[in-house]
């Protein structure tokens, strides 16, 4: 029986030794089915074990829907392809956080607030001075977001939270650009209220006091698209981290700072940096991409095709499909010929025909082509994951807010199956 046909009143049955337990079934609006084990330990004494949480639903959410088998991604019901073509990042942020598409007046007000909160407290500039120039911008980003809680403490009132949400989106752009300026020893460039979110970021990155940077429209649009495509992805590693930390009622800034750290890892958002490092290595090695596909198939080598594979997508990641076309478009609009784009396409072609990748349903993910566009924008490789964080911020906020507003949410506290020593007596050091 397919799960689509399952009736709401259906029950799951679990037999443990000679006893049978009935467990309620939860059905989502897209017919996803979950077995509710909330009471399992109380009734049976057993827990479930699910390494990597691959089969565990940690919450019920109305924000983002993914069907990984069919390559579908929707924010609040709207297909990612439509939003990518017709919307802009600020509107998508509003949609994710508040649940509906804003009217013109609501959007104008949101944009006004975002631009009028984009300055950093001048004292925060001193923090940047303490970091060595070699500091990774993700480390700076998470530290600065966490320290926002010192400047804007949240007393737990909704009005504070709403304002802190605005402050965080507005200031992350500025913090991200300042961390880059710090790393190259240039003076910080302040935000400009008349620019869009994407254009303002590029202005703060590339303007210098002696010469303002005229943001090319092609780059502004490309960055806006990248931010939309990264804006949410339901219960991934960093989002679950944000919810985990937020479940202890930690403040917004602390929760998002934790999410930034989770995103940093090479198996998650850090993959976009690793993809370019990998493509560069292949190029330096003479462009023999087949050799690297073979290496990825050899488990002994520990080499993976970065930007390939996904826990949820067992089909094309729809974001990767959009970005592949965007990479072609942006590079041609800018008149750039990047040999890495050819290497990436060749890698994709050969991997998609290879039995190893076909059997495991490994497709390019969102990180595979994004780095090529960031490179074309002049963004340095170690800033790529920061770009991901900028895009993902509205999703993290929406998920954190949804959790805070859901009645009855409990602190996240998984259990374990203990496999260590059973009780034994302490041995004095003289007798060991
Ligand atoms: N290259 C080679 N083999 C791979 C790759 C890859 N990129 N990804 C998965 N596989 C293989 C695994 O070795 C495994 O093979 P096996 O069944 O013979 O043991 C099989 O495919 C299944 O992979 P898992 O690691 O079990 O899949 P999981 O869901 O745990 O991991 C992940 C998903 C982390 C994304 C993985 O595919 C990976 O490491 N990819 C490269 C890093 C990357 O691009 N990360 C970004 C993901 S998107 C995002 O977070 C924004």
Boltz pocket constraint, residues with backbone or C-beta under 6 A from the ligand:
constraints:
  - pocket:
      binder: B
      contacts: [[A, 52], [A, 266], [A, 267], [A, 268], [A, 269], [A, 271], [A, 296], [A, 297], [A, 303], [A, 304], [A, 305], [A, 306], [A, 307], [A, 308], [A, 309], [A, 310], [A, 311], [A, 312], [A, 360], [A, 362], [A, 365], [A, 366], [A, 367]]
      max_distance: 6.0
